[in-house]
Amino acid sequence: MAELWLSRAGFFFALLLLFILLLAFFKRLVLVAGKEVGGFMLALWQALLAAISAQPAAQRWRNRHRPALLWFAARWRSDSLAGLPLSTLILAGIPFLAILGVGGEKWCATSRWATFDRSALNLLAAFRAELPTTAFTCLTRLGDSETIGVFTLLAAAILCLFRQFSYLLPLLLAVFGSDTFALWGKLLVHRPRPSLAIYREPFFSFPSSHAALAVAFYGFLAYLFIRAAPTWSRKVNIFFATLWLILAIGLSRLYLGAHYPSDVLGGYLAGGAWLLLAIVLGKWRRTRGGSLASEPVAGARPFALVLLGLGLVFLLVHTVHSRLPLASPAPPQELVLSTPSALFPGEQEKYTETFLGERQEPLNFIFLAREERQLLAVIERAGWRRLAQADFAALARAVRAKLAPDTAAVLPIAPTFWQGKVQDFNYSRPAEPPRLYNAHRLRLWRTGALTPAGERIYLGLANATEGLQWGWLPQLSPMLDE
């Protein structure tokens, strides 16, 4: 386990697991006490406002600014199109417009967000395997424009069957508004797709249309079901099930290398803004009498079941027979340098990095080799044992080794970043005493640089651990030469 979590990057998956557990705990908390706590907070807020309003100073201030207060109050009226709907459009659009304003190609290439984007995708690429890739490929179909488009038309038809016409326009606004807004964002930012993409994508990267459509469509469906749910527990289960689906679709885009994390976040913001606007617009239509409550048309339920079946058949056929084109691997870019030190134009390049590009550990070695196999053979003859890369199978081995410590266990070294790239080779050599947490570690990066003599330049980082700190965190040894 020490080798897997040796660097901060190794905590990525631990944090992901922790996030899942916290979300499950939060769901349970909301399910058990959310209604009571929400009612208490609302009552407390109303009592606080009443106490403040009763003060003479507050009354004088309110009388002095009555026109402005009336104007602000009108901005939150749900029965006026210039009230809550317009205010929601402005407030929801400001964050995303701000992102577009700073999300240009230059910002994407220089900010800490860009460093995090690059490191996260490199880390996820190290954990790719056939089974999860297939699962995420099927999952990402739930967020593509073809699936969402067909599902939206089917949902609109079902709303018409049940004569819920006040929800029809908001649904179409949420879906097509978010899709159009995401398209405009791609045209404005012109951010290229990640080079680690498994499948070829035809358009720009920022923001993610899959993320925007997932929030807009599935979020609006969840809103409808929550309104119709008779019990609090059912409302909570619907909300969190939809949240899991939306997060899973976003994660699928990252795992497949189709988007950077900031692309998915931008898509969530765009879809959330249009979803909020659609909900407010639906409320305004119902307030103005747009909801003509009546009985469903005859045979509405059987027709709805048939439409749902057609949607599932389309999704199955679309997933199985509509194969995504594989991305062509980028040709290796090799650079001839007069000296290996040219790889370090600044101090930052001499260190490994955290997710956000902060300095971590200094590089120790520079290797020059014409043949990679010869270099690796020399390292192994020196007593170093090559380890596997960190992947899902390695996680399972790490857990087993933690539960049943084995001094001979061979575990992967955690992914570490140099210029956003995960190391290419991992080696370990046992130390004294020979325990799982006492070992020397060696990481190697294969660079795209050559010397004038045609030798490939490799960078190395060596360190050692000596037991655990606080009972679980591997402790680095300061005596590296020993």
Residue, then its C-alpha position, 0 to 999 in steps of 0.5 A: m500500500a505504501e508504494l501505491w500511495l507514495s505521492r500526492a497523486g496516489f491520493f486521487f483515487a482515495l479521495l474519489l472513494l472518500f467522495i463517494l462515501l461522503l455522498a452516500f452518507f450525505k444522502r442518508l443524512v438528508l433522508v433521515a433528518g433533511k426535512e426536519v432540519g430544513g423546516f427548522m432552518l426556514a423557521l429560524w430564518q423567518a424568525l430572524l427576519a421578523a426580529i430585525s424588521a421589528q427594530p425601529a432603525a430597520q423600519r426607518w431604513r425600509n421607509r427611506h429605501r422603499p422604492a428600491l426595495l419594491w423594485f428588488a421584490a418585483r425581480w423575484r415575483s414568479d408571476s412576471l416574466a420580467g421578475l424571477p425568470l429574467s433574474t434567474l437568466i441573468l444570475a445563472g448566466i453570469p458564472f458561465l459567461a465569466i468562464l467563457g471570458v477567461g477560458g480562452e486557449k491562452w488561459c487553458a495553456t497557462s493556468r493551474w486549471a490547465t495543469f490539473d486538467r493535464s495531470a488528471l487525464n494522465l492519471l486516469a489514462a494510467f488506470r485504463a483497462e478493457l472492462p472499465t473502458t467498455a463500461f464507460t463507453c456505454l455510459t457516455r452514450l447516455g449523454d450524447s446529443e443523439t440519445i438526449g435528442v431522441f429521449t427529449l422527443l419521447a419525453a415531450a410526447i409523454l408530457c402531451l399524453f398526460r396533458q402536462f403542457s406547462y412543462l413542455l416548453p421548459l423541457l425543450l428550452a433546457v435541452f436545446g438551450s444548453d446544447t446551443f450554449a455549449l456549441w457557442g462556448k466551443l466556437l468561442v474558446h477553440r480548445p483542442r481535444p486532449s491528446l489522450a482521447i481513445y475515440r476521435e471527437p469531431f469538434f472542440s473541447f470546452p465546454s462538454s456538451h455531454a455534461a451540459l445535456a446530462v444536467a439539463f435533461y436528466g435534471f429536468l426529468a428528476y425535477l418532474f419526478i420529484r414534484a410528483a413523488p408522494t413521500w420525502s424518501r422517494k424525492v431524496n432517492i430520485f435526486f441522488a440517483t440523478l446526481w449519480l448518473i450525471l456525475a458518472i457521465g462526466l467521469s466517463r468523458l474524463y476516463l475516455g480522454a474526450h474532455y479535460p475536467s474543466d470542460v466537464l465543469g463548464g458543461y455542468l455550469a451551462g446545463g445547470a444554468w439552463l435547467l434553473l431557467a427552465i424550472v423558473l419558466g415552468k413555474w411562471r407558466r403555471t402561475r399565469g395559468g399555463s397549466l391546464a390540469s386535465e385528465p390524461v388522454a385515453g390510453a396514456r399509460p400504455f402509450a407511454l410504456v410503448l414510448l419508453g420501450l422504443g427509447l430503450v431499444f434505440l439506446l441499445v441499438h445506438t450503443v451496440h451498432s453505432r461504434l465510435p471511431l478510434a482516435s489516431p495516436a499522435p506521432p511522437q515529437e522528438l527534439v534534438l538538444s545540444t545538452p540534456s540540461a536544455l530540458f530544464p529552462g527553469e527551476q520548475e522543470k527540475y521537480t516533479e509536480t502535484f496536481l496543480g503544478e506545485r513543486q514536489e520532489p527534485l529529479n535525481f538522475i539523467f540517463l542517456a541510452r540508444e536502446e531502451r532495453q539495454l538501459l532497463a537491463v542495466i538497472e535490473r542487473a543493479g538489483w532493481r526490480r521492475l514493478a507494474q504500473a498503477d491500475f485497478a488490478a494493482l489497487a486490489r493487490a494493494v488492499r490484499a497486501k494491507l490486510a495481510p502484510d507480505t514482505a515479498a509483495v510487489l506493489p505498484i508505485a504511485p503515479t507521479f507527474w513531471q510536466g503533467k506526464v506520469q512516469d513510464f517505468n517503476y522500480s523497487r529495491p528492498a531495504e533493511p529490514p525487508r518489510l513492505y514499507n521499507a524500500h528504495r523507489l525509482r521512477l523513470w520518464r521517457t522524454g521526447a528529446l535526443t542528444p546529437a549522438g542519437e541517445r534518448i534522454y531519460l529522467g529519474l527520481a529515486n527516493a526511499t521509505e522507512g516505515l509509516q508515519w501516523g500509522w498509515l502514511p509512508q515516511l520518506s527517508p532523508m538519507l537517500d545515499e544510504 
